[in-house]
Each structure stands twice: as structure tokens, then as C-alpha cells.
Amino acid sequence: MGKKDITLKDYLSDAGRYADLWNGSIFRGRQVIRADELSEMNTVQSKSDTQAVIERSNDVAMKQTADGKCLAVWLIANQETVDYSMPVRVMLQEALEYDRQLKEIRRKRMRTEEKESGHGRIKDQNLRKDAARAGESMDREAPYATAGEFLSRFRKDDRLHPVVTLVVYWGEEKWQGSGRLHDILDFGEEETDREELTGILRSYVPDYPVHLLNLSEMKDYEGFHTELRTLFELYARRNRKAEFAEYLEEHAGEIDSETCWALGQLIHSKELQNYKPEKRKEKKDMSNVIAELIEDGRAEGRRDGKIEGKIEGLQALVRTLKGILHDFADVYEAVIQNDEYHDVTREQVLDYYNS
């Protein structure tokens, strides 16, 4: 996991910022989520049984609780690169969270059953099997009203908590990823003799939207009420250094050290990472930071240009070798023999080989 990912996870794990992130973006400033109702959850979701072993992780996960009752689970996925499979990824992560909730209900119920000495339960195991086979109702005083409830350990009145995911995109590339599941499904529109089937599939296959916050394209910051607003407005100006410096100088008193650190990590500015607003002596200190920041940005741009040139060179090399050698294994071996590309991975070369 990169420094940027870790920094954003740590920065957004603050309950006040987390609530503000949702309220300011998805809910357009309405205070739907309260910081005092949020608590962090385990970000790793997994499923392990005879059918599959799966593990996924979110960047930040919090549950909203009021009066001892969980209202919803809010997940954040930070993205620096465009993921064209995002609808499936979000759908899987949310499904795993629902599966976790199911397992929690079943485990609690099974622990309760083990503690009880047969009270309110069907004592004879054979009766349970007979009832399950016949699909008959069980004793209403028992923990389960039907054979289905017993077999699934999930009762008719049990409820799961809603799960919502927000994808926060802060990459440089224009986001062209799919906004919903239907965008990446082939419904056969090109098959002129299958129009009826296409319509049927579209109506029967559930769609799955992606809630996206694109930091590069966001224009309205009025809904944010914490230091997130300053962070987002500065990040949007990261490639316009003069405008960035002007905004930074005007809002110097509004930036805390943690926001400076997070912003410095995102835009590769060591000056901002080390800047301590609460310790500055004169306005001159900020001027020095701004001047160094601009130069740091220029240097970063030069480095980015070199990286971009290297990538383009690798793409061209792979295309050329592909036309000569044909076999991927031979192409990869030839690539890493080149001193400039000795450290590239098979996955990188394979991406260009298949493009």
C-alpha cells in the first residue's frame, strides 16, 4: 500500500471529516450523517466456506449508530487510477459486508443456543430433520418458526443494515470508468435479431450504480464544513501553481498541520508536509513555503515527463517485439534485457502486449 493511500485512510478516519465527506458530496450539504454517531469498523471483508475463499478490503469503513441501533454502514474506496470494473468491485465488497452481517447474526444465535439447556428448542434432533424435510412449521415458542429459519439460522424478522460505498477518485487521468453495472454488460444490442432479448435482459438484470466523488472535476464546495473543503479546493488547483499559491496564502490560517501533511503527500510537496501552521512566525514563512512549493511542482513535472517518456518507450518496444517474436514469454525476456526496463513487471508488459 502506497504512502498516499495510507495518508488518505488516516486522514479520512476522523469521524468529523468522514461525515463531512458524505454530507458534502453525496447529500449536497444536508447533515444526514452525524460524526458522533460514527464508529470505525474492520475494513477487511472475507468469505471462506466450501464454495469460495474471498477477501477484500475497503480503505475506511464506519457504521452509524443511534440509540444503540445500527442505522447504516458507510464504506470508502480511494482510487488513484481508473478502474473500469468498479461496479463489480463495489458490488462484491458490499455483498461481502452483507455476508459478514449474516454470519454475525448466525454466530450470536448459535452461541445463544449452546448456552440454553434445551429450553424453547426442539430437543429431538430427529424431529428437526423430519420438520426440515417436510417443510413444516416448528413450535412458535422455539427460536425458529419454520424449518427454513432453522436451516439458515436467519429468521423472518431479522434485518441487515444498509451498506453504501463512495469511490473517491483523486487521480490525474480523466475518469472514464463505468458509472453502473449495465455499462459493462453486453446485452447484445448489436444483434439486430435479438432486440426483444436485449430489452428483457435490461429489465431483469439488476443495475448497480457507482457513487463517485471526482476531486478533479468537483466544482461546488459549499456543502463541506470542515477542513476538507480547503483540502479539496487546493487539490483542484494543484496543476495551476500560481492559483494554488494565491489560494494557499489567502487561507493560510484555515489549514491545520494534518491537512498540510495530507495535501503535501497528495501533491508530492515536502514543504507542505513539514509546514506547521500553528508555529509560523511571519507571513514571510508562508511565502517561503509557496515559493518552494512552486519549484517543487516544477521538479515533479519534470520527473513526470521522464516517467511518461519511459512508459511510451516501453509500449513501443513491446509492440515492436510482439511483431517479431510473437510469443509473450520471449517478448518479456527481451524487454527486461534492456537496462532501462530491467525492473518492469510481467503484468506491465502483458498489459501493453494485449493492448
Steps between C-alpha positions, in 0.01 A plus 500: 500500500643838396561803719212688338253223578613476860489879541146527362376210711643657813371848412147384419477274804416811704124475565440871437669493162338168411152637566585821313628301202163328458283796592686741274522274195213250483247695707583849365558654843209339682616369839382143453795340681606623845859463612399400854306206358796354309743232612773323305458144379737232378582587139573139399207296372534132435304188417633150550290189453477192280399714203759780502777675690489875440656798674460867416580818688359852502707807578271624777185342642272652762162412640242755605326420828226687688333393824689173492371408154718480189347715225741442212852404396699756297802385297770703324715381209787735407605480135808650334452305176192443287343161570266404219366208703394725789130400500588134551763583759260716702224242467730224629626705795149593606383139459786387726391753762145363487645150530698613807179628658328169428784307662488726805127433546549124459794484739314691770200275459707182512682620813164569661380153407810342651450687829139394529434155642236405248240758612284622215678271254403176332685247710485204271738541206293257298198728529705784356601291203144382441366855520767623261424228248127563520534878499267520800482778758668445833381597846434877509668524841821364352771733364396401148146504365569290191743243369639766265583728791674218683704389201613853409526624862330815367150582617221667306526817714882523489635802318838602354638852505518697170849530349609792279837553328654828387787485249734798547705553185806725528704386199636709215342304214149601397251261657338301224401204709151354497243662723276197532497125441293518181775707338735200497249230410457379145126487441544417133387835357700429184295187432212644296300178523524498880339833587227338709755302703708816553201682644409207722854469635522872577176487694581182695871544578529731805710810437762611753605866516841630609501806727804695386668812638745625236728751671631633169157582360322616815393865478265558795660499847222679689375177659825434690538646848833362624858538380407260218377799304843666510672172412271438203521856368879496518520156341287621209761775443803271525589537131449878497790596724448877506131461586591233755752730668254790508227289661746352749614844608144630538387201707819435696323545832239235414744214439597270785821299505325168425339647188838642393655157539224324305507758221879488486489123455240526223688761297856389589590814694748448783462866598129457568557170680738670743311830530351567845237776478477536876877571522543751218655831605433740215313509173848468351506136614202420280657690209806279527283190503314621192819577308648161587170333420492644150856388432421159644205478261721587206748230598216252537380591154843432356508161674150421372616583148784253528268230634249564223778475242617172648147358487456603137837344415403175669172488309679550169762238586236240590309565176817460295609180676151356474517529121835320495484238777124433521526306831444707818763316706766586239381861485523539877850352512614735225352802682674438834831450323483872426672696781228766500221246552670235712264567794164491322255229607342230289161661563615832354641340188193277464269806509687657208529163323121456505414860416 
